[in-house]
């Protein structure tokens, strides 16, 4: 979301969301797979408690990587719009219609 916020300051919230996901999506997915694989290795241990914990944590990391960070959070941010950045000043930015390229002056027009 930090990268999305950086992009939202320049391009608006919805366009910044798409740009931020495009740039960071591969990195987040790769890191999630590596972390899940690390915990899945615990599932091969002969100790039942560690095997169960390894499976549950690996499953949770994969769920977070593919469902929460890739689908749910971006969908929520898209629906909420600029209000997702409350209580900062970026929340008061009026979203311009997505009709084509915009300049940065149009994107950061305060509401009011």
Biopython code that builds the backbone (N, CA, C, O; Angstrom):
import numpy as np
from Bio.PDB.StructureBuilder import StructureBuilder

atoms = [
    (1, "UNK", "N", (0.813, -1.187, 0.000)),
    (1, "UNK", "CA", (0.000, 0.000, 0.000)),
    (1, "UNK", "C", (0.863, 1.260, 0.000)),
    (1, "UNK", "O", (0.408, 2.321, -0.425)),
    (2, "UNK", "N", (2.100, 1.151, 0.471)),
    (2, "UNK", "CA", (2.973, 2.323, 0.430)),
    (2, "UNK", "C", (3.245, 2.721, -1.016)),
    (2, "UNK", "O", (3.208, 3.905, -1.353)),
    (3, "UNK", "N", (3.515, 1.747, -1.863)),
    (3, "UNK", "CA", (3.751, 2.050, -3.274)),
    (3, "UNK", "C", (2.485, 2.601, -3.931)),
    (3, "UNK", "O", (2.562, 3.511, -4.757)),
    (4, "UNK", "N", (1.337, 2.064, -3.574)),
    (4, "UNK", "CA", (0.072, 2.568, -4.109)),
    (4, "UNK", "C", (-0.131, 4.012, -3.673)),
    (4, "UNK", "O", (-0.596, 4.835, -4.461)),
    (5, "UNK", "N", (0.207, 4.327, -2.440)),
    (5, "UNK", "CA", (0.072, 5.706, -1.964)),
    (5, "UNK", "C", (0.976, 6.652, -2.744)),
    (5, "UNK", "O", (0.561, 7.756, -3.097)),
    (6, "UNK", "N", (2.210, 6.226, -3.014)),
    (6, "UNK", "CA", (3.111, 7.053, -3.814)),
    (6, "UNK", "C", (2.536, 7.317, -5.197)),
    (6, "UNK", "O", (2.587, 8.442, -5.693)),
    (7, "UNK", "N", (1.992, 6.281, -5.817)),
    (7, "UNK", "CA", (1.394, 6.436, -7.142)),
    (7, "UNK", "C", (0.108, 7.260, -7.072)),
    (7, "UNK", "O", (-0.194, 8.010, -8.000)),
    (8, "UNK", "N", (-0.649, 7.130, -5.984)),
    (8, "UNK", "CA", (-1.902, 7.878, -5.837)),
    (8, "UNK", "C", (-1.648, 9.368, -5.709)),
    (8, "UNK", "O", (-2.486, 10.169, -6.122)),
    (9, "UNK", "N", (-0.536, 9.750, -5.157)),
    (9, "UNK", "CA", (-0.215, 11.176, -5.037)),
    (9, "UNK", "C", (-0.020, 11.812, -6.402)),
    (9, "UNK", "O", (-0.235, 13.013, -6.566)),
    (10, "UNK", "N", (0.387, 11.019, -7.379)),
    (10, "UNK", "CA", (0.646, 11.549, -8.720)),
    (10, "UNK", "C", (-0.520, 11.289, -9.670)),
    (10, "UNK", "O", (-0.893, 12.171, -10.443)),
    (11, "UNK", "N", (-1.096, 10.098, -9.623)),
    (11, "UNK", "CA", (-2.071, 9.680, -10.630)),
    (11, "UNK", "C", (-3.504, 9.546, -10.118)),
    (11, "UNK", "O", (-4.399, 9.252, -10.911)),
    (12, "UNK", "N", (-3.749, 9.745, -8.847)),
    (12, "UNK", "CA", (-5.074, 9.513, -8.283)),
    (12, "UNK", "C", (-5.133, 8.119, -7.679)),
    (12, "UNK", "O", (-4.299, 7.263, -7.974)),
    (13, "UNK", "N", (-6.117, 7.907, -6.839)),
    (13, "UNK", "CA", (-6.171, 6.658, -6.071)),
    (13, "UNK", "C", (-6.399, 5.439, -6.949)),
    (13, "UNK", "O", (-5.664, 4.459, -6.831)),
    (14, "UNK", "N", (-7.382, 5.470, -7.812)),
    (14, "UNK", "CA", (-7.703, 4.273, -8.601)),
    (14, "UNK", "C", (-6.620, 3.963, -9.625)),
    (14, "UNK", "O", (-6.250, 2.801, -9.792)),
    (15, "UNK", "N", (-6.108, 4.972, -10.310)),
    (15, "UNK", "CA", (-5.012, 4.735, -11.258)),
    (15, "UNK", "C", (-3.739, 4.337, -10.516)),
    (15, "UNK", "O", (-2.985, 3.489, -10.992)),
    (16, "UNK", "N", (-3.496, 4.940, -9.359)),
    (16, "UNK", "CA", (-2.333, 4.588, -8.551)),
    (16, "UNK", "C", (-2.406, 3.174, -8.025)),
    (16, "UNK", "O", (-1.385, 2.504, -7.874)),
    (17, "UNK", "N", (-3.623, 2.719, -7.746)),
    (17, "UNK", "CA", (-3.819, 1.342, -7.296)),
    (17, "UNK", "C", (-3.404, 0.359, -8.391)),
    (17, "UNK", "O", (-2.705, -0.618, -8.123)),
    (18, "UNK", "N", (-3.829, 0.618, -9.600)),
    (18, "UNK", "CA", (-3.460, -0.261, -10.713)),
    (18, "UNK", "C", (-1.954, -0.235, -10.968)),
    (18, "UNK", "O", (-1.344, -1.278, -11.200)),
    (19, "UNK", "N", (-1.365, 0.938, -10.927)),
    (19, "UNK", "CA", (0.086, 1.042, -11.149)),
    (19, "UNK", "C", (0.873, 0.377, -10.025)),
    (19, "UNK", "O", (1.851, -0.323, -10.285)),
    (20, "UNK", "N", (0.457, 0.587, -8.788)),
    (20, "UNK", "CA", (1.161, -0.013, -7.652)),
    (20, "UNK", "C", (1.089, -1.529, -7.661)),
    (20, "UNK", "O", (2.075, -2.201, -7.360)),
    (21, "UNK", "N", (-0.080, -2.076, -8.008)),
    (21, "UNK", "CA", (-0.211, -3.532, -8.085)),
    (21, "UNK", "C", (0.625, -4.114, -9.215)),
    (21, "UNK", "O", (1.198, -5.194, -9.080)),
    (22, "UNK", "N", (0.691, -3.399, -10.323)),
    (22, "UNK", "CA", (1.491, -3.880, -11.448)),
    (22, "UNK", "C", (2.967, -3.968, -11.070)),
    (22, "UNK", "O", (3.649, -4.929, -11.424)),
    (23, "UNK", "N", (3.450, -2.974, -10.359)),
    (23, "UNK", "CA", (4.874, -2.919, -10.016)),
    (23, "UNK", "C", (5.232, -3.906, -8.910)),
    (23, "UNK", "O", (6.276, -4.554, -8.979)),
    (24, "UNK", "N", (4.388, -4.030, -7.899)),
    (24, "UNK", "CA", (4.757, -4.826, -6.728)),
    (24, "UNK", "C", (4.151, -6.230, -6.706)),
    (24, "UNK", "O", (4.513, -7.036, -5.849)),
    (25, "UNK", "N", (3.242, -6.540, -7.625)),
    (25, "UNK", "CA", (2.559, -7.833, -7.592)),
    (25, "UNK", "C", (3.489, -9.028, -7.657)),
    (25, "UNK", "O", (3.321, -9.984, -6.900)),
    (26, "UNK", "N", (4.462, -8.991, -8.545)),
    (26, "UNK", "CA", (5.396, -10.110, -8.675)),
    (26, "UNK", "C", (6.271, -10.302, -7.458)),
    (26, "UNK", "O", (6.557, -11.433, -7.065)),
    (27, "UNK", "N", (6.696, -9.210, -6.861)),
    (27, "UNK", "CA", (7.555, -9.289, -5.680)),
    (27, "UNK", "C", (6.779, -9.868, -4.502)),
    (27, "UNK", "O", (7.292, -10.720, -3.777)),
    (28, "UNK", "N", (5.541, -9.407, -4.309)),
    (28, "UNK", "CA", (4.729, -9.905, -3.203)),
    (28, "UNK", "C", (4.443, -11.395, -3.376)),
    (28, "UNK", "O", (4.522, -12.159, -2.414)),
    (29, "UNK", "N", (4.116, -11.804, -4.587)),
    (29, "UNK", "CA", (3.829, -13.210, -4.852)),
    (29, "UNK", "C", (5.063, -14.076, -4.628)),
    (29, "UNK", "O", (4.974, -15.138, -4.012)),
    (30, "UNK", "N", (6.202, -13.633, -5.121)),
    (30, "UNK", "CA", (7.443, -14.396, -4.939)),
    (30, "UNK", "C", (7.800, -14.539, -3.466)),
    (30, "UNK", "O", (8.156, -15.626, -3.012)),
    (31, "UNK", "N", (7.704, -13.447, -2.723)),
    (31, "UNK", "CA", (8.030, -13.500, -1.300)),
    (31, "UNK", "C", (7.065, -14.413, -0.553)),
    (31, "UNK", "O", (7.476, -15.152, 0.341)),
    (32, "UNK", "N", (5.785, -14.368, -0.915)),
    (32, "UNK", "CA", (4.809, -15.245, -0.278)),
    (32, "UNK", "C", (5.080, -16.711, -0.559)),
    (32, "UNK", "O", (4.952, -17.552, 0.331)),
    (33, "UNK", "N", (5.455, -17.018, -1.792)),
    (33, "UNK", "CA", (5.765, -18.408, -2.146)),
    (33, "UNK", "C", (6.996, -18.924, -1.399)),
    (33, "UNK", "O", (7.011, -20.060, -0.926)),
    (34, "UNK", "N", (8.021, -18.084, -1.298)),
    (34, "UNK", "CA", (9.236, -18.489, -0.587)),
    (34, "UNK", "C", (8.933, -18.706, 0.893)),
    (34, "UNK", "O", (9.375, -19.696, 1.476)),
    (35, "UNK", "N", (8.189, -17.794, 1.499)),
    (35, "UNK", "CA", (7.859, -17.932, 2.912)),
    (35, "UNK", "C", (6.977, -19.151, 3.163)),
    (35, "UNK", "O", (7.180, -19.875, 4.138)),
    (36, "UNK", "N", (5.997, -19.380, 2.287)),
    (36, "UNK", "CA", (5.137, -20.560, 2.438)),
    (36, "UNK", "C", (5.944, -21.842, 2.257)),
    (36, "UNK", "O", (5.717, -22.823, 2.964)),
    (37, "UNK", "N", (6.877, -21.837, 1.322)),
    (37, "UNK", "CA", (7.727, -23.009, 1.123)),
    (37, "UNK", "C", (8.600, -23.298, 2.330)),
    (37, "UNK", "O", (8.844, -24.455, 2.672)),
    (38, "UNK", "N", (9.064, -22.248, 2.964)),
    (38, "UNK", "CA", (9.882, -22.405, 4.165)),
    (38, "UNK", "C", (9.085, -23.069, 5.280)),
    (38, "UNK", "O", (9.570, -23.992, 5.935)),
    (39, "UNK", "N", (7.874, -22.600, 5.489)),
    (39, "UNK", "CA", (7.045, -23.207, 6.530)),
    (39, "UNK", "C", (6.521, -24.577, 6.117)),
    (39, "UNK", "O", (6.299, -25.433, 6.973)),
    (40, "UNK", "N", (6.323, -24.795, 4.836)),
    (40, "UNK", "CA", (5.872, -26.110, 4.376)),
    (40, "UNK", "C", (6.949, -27.162, 4.625)),
    (40, "UNK", "O", (6.633, -28.340, 4.795)),
    (41, "UNK", "N", (8.198, -26.756, 4.648)),
    (41, "UNK", "CA", (9.273, -27.703, 4.958)),
    (41, "UNK", "C", (9.123, -28.239, 6.378)),
    (41, "UNK", "O", (9.530, -29.363, 6.669)),
    (42, "UNK", "N", (8.539, -27.432, 7.260)),
    (42, "UNK", "CA", (8.284, -27.920, 8.626)),
    (42, "UNK", "C", (7.247, -29.036, 8.621)),
    (42, "UNK", "O", (7.226, -29.866, 9.530)),
    (43, "UNK", "N", (6.387, -29.065, 7.604)),
    (43, "UNK", "CA", (5.337, -30.084, 7.541)),
    (43, "UNK", "C", (5.915, -31.470, 7.255)),
    (43, "UNK", "O", (5.219, -32.471, 7.423)),
    (44, "UNK", "N", (7.157, -31.542, 6.833)),
    (44, "UNK", "CA", (7.775, -32.842, 6.557)),
    (44, "UNK", "C", (8.473, -33.435, 7.776)),
    (44, "UNK", "O", (8.978, -34.556, 7.714)),
    (45, "UNK", "N", (8.506, -32.698, 8.877)),
    (45, "UNK", "CA", (9.171, -33.187, 10.085)),
    (45, "UNK", "C", (8.351, -34.304, 10.731)),
    (45, "UNK", "O", (7.126, -34.318, 10.616)),
    (46, "UNK", "N", (9.012, -35.227, 11.401)),
    (46, "UNK", "CA", (8.281, -36.340, 12.017)),
    (46, "UNK", "C", (7.493, -35.952, 13.272)),
    (46, "UNK", "O", (6.677, -36.744, 13.745)),
    (47, "UNK", "N", (7.713, -34.774, 13.811)),
    (47, "UNK", "CA", (6.968, -34.331, 14.985)),
    (47, "UNK", "C", (5.614, -33.782, 14.537)),
    (47, "UNK", "O", (5.547, -32.872, 13.711)),
    (48, "UNK", "N", (4.553, -34.336, 15.080)),
    (48, "UNK", "CA", (3.204, -33.981, 14.639)),
    (48, "UNK", "C", (2.904, -32.506, 14.889)),
    (48, "UNK", "O", (2.319, -31.842, 14.033)),
    (49, "UNK", "N", (3.294, -31.990, 16.044)),
    (49, "UNK", "CA", (3.006, -30.588, 16.361)),
    (49, "UNK", "C", (3.668, -29.645, 15.361)),
    (49, "UNK", "O", (3.030, -28.700, 14.897)),
    (50, "UNK", "N", (4.921, -29.881, 15.025)),
    (50, "UNK", "CA", (5.618, -29.019, 14.072)),
    (50, "UNK", "C", (5.065, -29.190, 12.662)),
    (50, "UNK", "O", (4.982, -28.221, 11.908)),
    (51, "UNK", "N", (4.687, -30.409, 12.302)),
    (51, "UNK", "CA", (4.116, -30.639, 10.974)),
    (51, "UNK", "C", (2.788, -29.900, 10.817)),
    (51, "UNK", "O", (2.529, -29.291, 9.779)),
    (52, "UNK", "N", (1.955, -29.957, 11.845)),
    (52, "UNK", "CA", (0.674, -29.252, 11.786)),
    (52, "UNK", "C", (0.883, -27.746, 11.732)),
    (52, "UNK", "O", (0.225, -27.050, 10.959)),
    (53, "UNK", "N", (1.797, -27.247, 12.553)),
    (53, "UNK", "CA", (2.051, -25.812, 12.557)),
    (53, "UNK", "C", (2.633, -25.357, 11.219)),
    (53, "UNK", "O", (2.260, -24.302, 10.706)),
    (54, "UNK", "N", (3.533, -26.138, 10.662)),
    (54, "UNK", "CA", (4.108, -25.795, 9.365)),
    (54, "UNK", "C", (3.055, -25.726, 8.276)),
    (54, "UNK", "O", (3.066, -24.809, 7.455)),
    (55, "UNK", "N", (2.143, -26.693, 8.264)),
    (55, "UNK", "CA", (1.077, -26.693, 7.253)),
    (55, "UNK", "C", (0.153, -25.498, 7.418)),
    (55, "UNK", "O", (-0.174, -24.822, 6.443)),
    (56, "UNK", "N", (-0.268, -25.236, 8.648)),
    (56, "UNK", "CA", (-1.216, -24.140, 8.897)),
    (56, "UNK", "C", (-0.598, -22.788, 8.557)),
    (56, "UNK", "O", (-1.253, -21.949, 7.937)),
    (57, "UNK", "N", (0.636, -22.569, 8.948)),
    (57, "UNK", "CA", (1.282, -21.286, 8.655)),
    (57, "UNK", "C", (1.520, -21.142, 7.158)),
    (57, "UNK", "O", (1.304, -20.063, 6.606)),
    (58, "UNK", "N", (1.961, -22.206, 6.490)),
    (58, "UNK", "CA", (2.165, -22.140, 5.037)),
    (58, "UNK", "C", (0.851, -21.851, 4.315)),
    (58, "UNK", "O", (0.820, -21.057, 3.375)),
    (59, "UNK", "N", (-0.224, -22.489, 4.747)),
    (59, "UNK", "CA", (-1.533, -22.238, 4.147)),
    (59, "UNK", "C", (-1.978, -20.794, 4.390)),
    (59, "UNK", "O", (-2.505, -20.146, 3.485)),
    (60, "UNK", "N", (-1.767, -20.296, 5.599)),
    (60, "UNK", "CA", (-2.132, -18.913, 5.921)),
    (60, "UNK", "C", (-1.353, -17.899, 5.100)),
    (60, "UNK", "O", (-1.911, -16.896, 4.654)),
    (61, "UNK", "N", (-0.067, -18.155, 4.899)),
    (61, "UNK", "CA", (0.747, -17.246, 4.088)),
    (61, "UNK", "C", (0.271, -17.251, 2.642)),
    (61, "UNK", "O", (0.179, -16.194, 2.018)),
    (62, "UNK", "N", (-0.033, -18.429, 2.103)),
    (62, "UNK", "CA", (-0.541, -18.495, 0.726)),
    (62, "UNK", "C", (-1.896, -17.811, 0.602)),
    (62, "UNK", "O", (-2.154, -17.131, -0.391)),
    (63, "UNK", "N", (-2.753, -17.980, 1.581)),
    (63, "UNK", "CA", (-4.057, -17.320, 1.587)),
    (63, "UNK", "C", (-3.880, -15.800, 1.604)),
    (63, "UNK", "O", (-4.547, -15.084, 0.857)),
    (64, "UNK", "N", (-2.991, -15.322, 2.448)),
    (64, "UNK", "CA", (-2.718, -13.888, 2.524)),
    (64, "UNK", "C", (-2.127, -13.363, 1.223)),
    (64, "UNK", "O", (-2.496, -12.285, 0.758)),
    (65, "UNK", "N", (-1.205, -14.129, 0.634)),
    (65, "UNK", "CA", (-0.534, -13.683, -0.584)),
    (65, "UNK", "C", (-1.487, -13.601, -1.763)),
    (65, "UNK", "O", (-1.517, -12.591, -2.467)),
    (66, "UNK", "N", (-2.266, -14.653, -1.988)),
    (66, "UNK", "CA", (-3.069, -14.712, -3.203)),
    (66, "UNK", "C", (-4.477, -14.147, -3.068)),
    (66, "UNK", "O", (-5.047, -13.691, -4.059)),
    (67, "UNK", "N", (-5.043, -14.164, -1.889)),
    (67, "UNK", "CA", (-6.416, -13.689, -1.723)),
    (67, "UNK", "C", (-6.451, -12.274, -1.139)),
    (67, "UNK", "O", (-7.034, -11.367, -1.732)),
    (68, "UNK", "N", (-5.827, -12.094, 0.020)),
    (68, "UNK", "CA", (-5.949, -10.815, 0.716)),
    (68, "UNK", "C", (-5.187, -9.708, 0.000)),
    (68, "UNK", "O", (-5.770, -8.677, -0.335)),
    (69, "UNK", "N", (-3.902, -9.903, -0.238)),
    (69, "UNK", "CA", (-3.082, -8.825, -0.814)),
    (69, "UNK", "C", (-3.300, -8.627, -2.303)),
    (69, "UNK", "O", (-3.052, -7.538, -2.821)),
    (70, "UNK", "N", (-3.756, -9.651, -2.997)),
    (70, "UNK", "CA", (-3.945, -9.527, -4.443)),
    (70, "UNK", "C", (-5.375, -9.197, -4.839)),
    (70, "UNK", "O", (-5.591, -8.587, -5.886)),
    (71, "UNK", "N", (-6.362, -9.584, -4.028)),
    (71, "UNK", "CA", (-7.758, -9.377, -4.407)),
    (71, "UNK", "C", (-8.536, -8.496, -3.439)),
    (71, "UNK", "O", (-9.090, -7.475, -3.845)),
    (72, "UNK", "N", (-8.585, -8.873, -2.175)),
    (72, "UNK", "CA", (-9.464, -8.187, -1.231)),
    (72, "UNK", "C", (-9.048, -6.754, -0.927)),
    (72, "UNK", "O", (-9.873, -5.844, -1.005)),
    (73, "UNK", "N", (-7.793, -6.542, -0.584)),
    (73, "UNK", "CA", (-7.345, -5.195, -0.245)),
    (73, "UNK", "C", (-7.428, -4.246, -1.438)),
    (73, "UNK", "O", (-7.921, -3.131, -1.271)),
    (74, "UNK", "N", (-6.970, -4.626, -2.637)),
    (74, "UNK", "CA", (-7.148, -3.722, -3.777)),
    (74, "UNK", "C", (-8.618, -3.451, -4.115)),
    (74, "UNK", "O", (-8.964, -2.336, -4.502)),
    (75, "UNK", "N", (-9.484, -4.462, -3.971)),
    (75, "UNK", "CA", (-10.908, -4.244, -4.243)),
    (75, "UNK", "C", (-11.502, -3.266, -3.242)),
    (75, "UNK", "O", (-12.290, -2.396, -3.615)),
    (76, "UNK", "N", (-11.133, -3.400, -1.978)),
    (76, "UNK", "CA", (-11.610, -2.473, -0.961)),
    (76, "UNK", "C", (-11.106, -1.060, -1.238)),
    (76, "UNK", "O", (-11.873, -0.100, -1.154)),
    (77, "UNK", "N", (-9.827, -0.926, -1.567)),
    (77, "UNK", "CA", (-9.266, 0.394, -1.856)),
    (77, "UNK", "C", (-9.925, 1.019, -3.085)),
    (77, "UNK", "O", (-10.135, 2.231, -3.122)),
    (78, "UNK", "N", (-10.248, 0.214, -4.078)),
    (78, "UNK", "CA", (-10.911, 0.737, -5.280)),
    (78, "UNK", "C", (-12.321, 1.216, -4.950)),
    (78, "UNK", "O", (-12.747, 2.266, -5.433)),
    (79, "UNK", "N", (-13.043, 0.462, -4.139)),
    (79, "UNK", "CA", (-14.404, 0.855, -3.775)),
    (79, "UNK", "C", (-14.426, 2.103, -2.893)),
    (79, "UNK", "O", (-15.260, 2.988, -3.085)),
    (80, "UNK", "N", (-13.519, 2.171, -1.941)),
    (80, "UNK", "CA", (-13.498, 3.296, -1.013)),
    (80, "UNK", "C", (-12.954, 4.550, -1.686)),
    (80, "UNK", "O", (-13.365, 5.659, -1.344)),
    (81, "UNK", "N", (-12.039, 4.393, -2.634)),
    (81, "UNK", "CA", (-11.480, 5.543, -3.341)),
    (81, "UNK", "C", (-10.481, 6.292, -2.484)),
    (81, "UNK", "O", (-9.738, 5.685, -1.713)),
    (82, "UNK", "N", (-10.457, 7.613, -2.616)),
    (82, "UNK", "CA", (-9.466, 8.441, -1.922)),
    (82, "UNK", "C", (-9.661, 8.430, -0.408)),
    (82, "UNK", "O", (-8.737, 8.763, 0.334)),
    (83, "UNK", "N", (-10.852, 8.050, 0.060)),
    (83, "UNK", "CA", (-11.077, 8.004, 1.509)),
    (83, "UNK", "C", (-10.233, 6.932, 2.194)),
    (83, "UNK", "O", (-10.136, 6.921, 3.421)),
    (84, "UNK", "N", (-9.621, 6.034, 1.426)),
    (84, "UNK", "CA", (-8.764, 4.992, 2.006)),
    (84, "UNK", "C", (-7.557, 5.611, 2.717)),
    (84, "UNK", "O", (-6.965, 4.979, 3.593)),
    (85, "UNK", "N", (-7.190, 6.836, 2.348)),
    (85, "UNK", "CA", (-6.004, 7.479, 2.914)),
    (85, "UNK", "C", (-6.323, 8.327, 4.138)),
    (85, "UNK", "O", (-5.438, 9.021, 4.639)),
    (86, "UNK", "N", (-7.562, 8.296, 4.639)),
    (86, "UNK", "CA", (-7.925, 9.062, 5.813)),
    (86, "UNK", "C", (-7.045, 8.648, 6.985)),
    (86, "UNK", "O", (-6.828, 7.447, 7.150)),
    (87, "UNK", "N", (-6.540, 9.522, 7.782)),
    (87, "UNK", "CA", (-6.823, 10.928, 8.026)),
    (87, "UNK", "C", (-5.855, 11.882, 7.344)),
    (87, "UNK", "O", (-5.788, 13.040, 7.756)),
    (88, "UNK", "N", (-5.105, 11.474, 6.334)),
    (88, "UNK", "CA", (-4.163, 12.381, 5.677)),
    (88, "UNK", "C", (-4.890, 13.309, 4.710)),
    (88, "UNK", "O", (-6.077, 13.137, 4.434)),
    (89, "UNK", "N", (-4.159, 14.290, 4.204)),
    (89, "UNK", "CA", (-4.750, 15.230, 3.251)),
    (89, "UNK", "C", (-5.067, 14.569, 1.919)),
    (89, "UNK", "O", (-5.899, 15.070, 1.162)),
    (90, "UNK", "N", (-4.418, 13.457, 1.625)),
    (90, "UNK", "CA", (-4.672, 12.753, 0.376)),
    (90, "UNK", "C", (-6.106, 12.232, 0.307)),
    (90, "UNK", "O", (-6.616, 11.975, -0.784)),
    (91, "UNK", "N", (-6.756, 12.074, 1.447)),
    (91, "UNK", "CA", (-8.144, 11.616, 1.483)),
    (91, "UNK", "C", (-9.107, 12.680, 0.965)),
    (91, "UNK", "O", (-10.220, 12.355, 0.552)),
    (92, "UNK", "N", (-8.694, 13.936, 0.981)),
    (92, "UNK", "CA", (-9.557, 15.025, 0.530)),
    (92, "UNK", "C", (-9.409, 15.309, -0.960)),
    (92, "UNK", "O", (-10.004, 16.259, -1.468)),
    (93, "UNK", "N", (-8.630, 14.505, -1.661)),
    (93, "UNK", "CA", (-8.405, 14.715, -3.090)),
    (93, "UNK", "C", (-9.605, 14.223, -3.878)),
    (93, "UNK", "O", (-10.095, 13.115, -3.657)),
    (94, "UNK", "N", (-10.069, 15.044, -4.787)),
    (94, "UNK", "CA", (-11.197, 14.662, -5.628)),
    (94, "UNK", "C", (-10.683, 13.817, -6.789)),
    (94, "UNK", "O", (-9.720, 14.188, -7.461)),
    (95, "UNK", "N", (-11.329, 12.685, -7.017)),
    (95, "UNK", "CA", (-10.949, 11.801, -8.113)),
    (95, "UNK", "C", (-11.472, 12.367, -9.433)),
    (95, "UNK", "O", (-12.654, 12.688, -9.550)),
    (96, "UNK", "N", (-10.598, 12.486, -10.410)),
    (96, "UNK", "CA", (-11.009, 12.926, -11.747)),
    (96, "UNK", "C", (-11.493, 11.712, -12.529)),
    (96, "UNK", "O", (-11.061, 10.593, -12.250)),
    (97, "UNK", "N", (-12.379, 11.908, -13.502)),
    (97, "UNK", "CA", (-12.829, 10.769, -14.308)),
    (97, "UNK", "C", (-11.667, 10.165, -15.074)),
    (97, "UNK", "O", (-10.780, 10.879, -15.541)),
    (98, "UNK", "N", (-11.675, 8.859, -15.200)),
    (98, "UNK", "CA", (-10.582, 8.151, -15.889)),
    (98, "UNK", "C", (-10.836, 8.143, -17.390)),
    (98, "UNK", "O", (-11.274, 7.135, -17.945)),
    (99, "UNK", "N", (-10.558, 9.271, -18.047)),
    (99, "UNK", "CA", (-10.812, 9.389, -19.481)),
    (99, "UNK", "C", (-9.543, 9.416, -20.301)),
    (99, "UNK", "O", (-9.620, 9.396, -21.530)),
    (100, "UNK", "N", (-8.421, 9.459, -19.702)),
    (100, "UNK", "CA", (-7.181, 9.509, -20.465)),
    (100, "UNK", "C", (-6.071, 10.059, -19.598)),
    (100, "UNK", "O", (-6.207, 10.140, -18.377)),
    (101, "UNK", "N", (-4.962, 10.442, -20.233)),
    (101, "UNK", "CA", (-3.840, 10.966, -19.461)),
    (101, "UNK", "C", (-4.218, 12.266, -18.761)),
    (101, "UNK", "O", (-4.900, 13.122, -19.326)),
    (102, "UNK", "N", (-3.760, 12.394, -17.518)),
    (102, "UNK", "CA", (-4.045, 13.589, -16.738)),
    (102, "UNK", "C", (-2.746, 14.184, -16.255)),
    (102, "UNK", "O", (-1.747, 13.480, -16.108)),
    (103, "UNK", "N", (-2.757, 15.460, -16.010)),
    (103, "UNK", "CA", (-1.574, 16.084, -15.435)),
    (103, "UNK", "C", (-1.660, 15.997, -13.919)),
    (103, "UNK", "O", (-2.726, 15.733, -13.364)),
    (104, "UNK", "N", (-0.530, 16.223, -13.254)),
    (104, "UNK", "CA", (-0.516, 16.097, -11.802)),
    (104, "UNK", "C", (-1.306, 17.213, -11.130)),
    (104, "UNK", "O", (-1.765, 17.027, -10.003)),
    (105, "UNK", "N", (-1.483, 18.373, -11.779)),
    (105, "UNK", "CA", (-2.250, 19.465, -11.177)),
    (105, "UNK", "C", (-3.716, 19.091, -11.051)),
    (105, "UNK", "O", (-4.363, 19.473, -10.076)),
    (106, "UNK", "N", (-4.248, 18.361, -12.002)),
    (106, "UNK", "CA", (-5.657, 17.965, -11.952)),
    (106, "UNK", "C", (-5.900, 16.894, -10.901)),
    (106, "UNK", "O", (-6.980, 16.835, -10.315)),
    (107, "UNK", "N", (-4.912, 16.052, -10.659)),
    (107, "UNK", "CA", (-5.105, 14.906, -9.762)),
    (107, "UNK", "C", (-5.204, 15.302, -8.305)),
    (107, "UNK", "O", (-5.893, 14.630, -7.538)),
    (108, "UNK", "N", (-4.544, 16.362, -7.902)),
    (108, "UNK", "CA", (-4.494, 16.713, -6.493)),
    (108, "UNK", "C", (-5.324, 17.959, -6.200)),
    (108, "UNK", "O", (-4.889, 18.839, -5.457)),
    (109, "UNK", "N", (-6.502, 18.031, -6.775)),
    (109, "UNK", "CA", (-7.399, 19.148, -6.528)),
    (109, "UNK", "C", (-8.144, 18.907, -5.223)),
    (109, "UNK", "O", (-8.844, 17.903, -5.096)),
    (110, "UNK", "N", (-8.007, 19.815, -4.241)),
    (110, "UNK", "CA", (-8.708, 19.597, -2.965)),
    (110, "UNK", "C", (-10.217, 19.698, -3.132)),
    (110, "UNK", "O", (-10.719, 20.453, -3.964)),
    (111, "UNK", "N", (-10.917, 18.933, -2.335)),
    (111, "UNK", "CA", (-12.376, 18.975, -2.345)),
    (111, "UNK", "C", (-12.810, 20.164, -1.512)),
    (111, "UNK", "O", (-12.224, 20.432, -0.463)),
    (112, "UNK", "N", (-13.812, 20.869, -1.956)),
    (112, "UNK", "CA", (-14.307, 21.936, -1.106)),
    (112, "UNK", "C", (-14.678, 23.125, -1.795)),
    (112, "UNK", "O", (-15.110, 24.093, -1.169)),
]
sb = StructureBuilder()
sb.init_structure("model")
sb.init_model(0)
sb.init_chain("A")
sb.init_seg("    ")
for serial, (resi, resn, name, xyz) in enumerate(atoms, 1):
    if name == "N":
        sb.init_residue(resn, " ", resi, " ")
    sb.init_atom(name, np.array(xyz, "f"), 0.0, 1.0, " ", f" {name:<3s}", serial, name[0])
structure = sb.get_structure()
